[in-house]
Structures are given as C-alpha cells and as structure tokens.
C-alpha cells in the first residue's frame, strides 16, 4: 500500500483539494465522497480512501472498514435526500473490470425504475454445470483454511 499521494492520480488531486471542479459531499480523516464529473445518474457518488490505494488487493482491513463506513453513510444520505427506488454499490478492480482510475473507489449509484442505466447484469448465463462446479471447487480450495485479512 502506498501512503503518499500519487502525482498522476486525479483522485489524489481531489484529496489534496487541487481539483476546483470537485463536488465534494463528505470528508473525514481517511475517506472522501464526491460526485464524478460524468455521473451515471443524478446523485451518483464516489467514495475513495484519502491514501492512494490502487485496488481491493492493495487495501488493508482498517482502511477497508472506513471506506465501507463512508459508503454506508452515503447510501443512507442518498435514500433520505433523493428518494431513489434502489441503489447500486459498485467497486471495480483492474482494466478488465472497467476500473479507469487506479485509485480504489466505490460507486454509490441511486437507481430509479426505467432510469438511463438499465440492467447491469445479463438476464441469464450459459455456463455448463461442469464449469460452475469447477469454479466452485477451485474457489473453495483457495479459501480453505484462510481467514479474512
């Protein structure tokens, strides 16, 4: 984990209050919540750790708890202030998962029936039972005897 801000990270600019366009909603000693510049819907908020952490594999347990606490705070605020029909909490890791800024971030996205986002999961899958069993076996083996970090 990197304790210092990354010099080429747009989210570290927000942490350092160097982005005059940032619409910050919340800040505490370890996290910040703000609107992205191109929100999926109104109220779409991002939660980041103030410390530069690239992704989920780079975060420690204590900081993960703080990010989760702030995410819950923002989720409650969205429910109370915007009267949404639902909510997505999305956290992506790596380019293949559509992470475009390599600073861990959580999208807290209010949802309304028939909003512009639409479905985010395919309605069905075509994986065979053997493929599902193989993935199940491999993942169970990977966590066997492990403790959460």
Buried (B, 14 or more C-beta within 10 A) or exposed (E): EEEEBBEEBBBBBBBEEEBEEBEEBBBEEBBBBBBBEEBBBEBBBBBBBBBBBBBBEBBEEEBBEBBBBBBEBBBEBBEEEEEBEEBBBBBBBEEEEEBEBBBBBBBBBBBBEEBEEEEEEEEEEEEEEEEEEEEEEEEEEEEEEEEEE
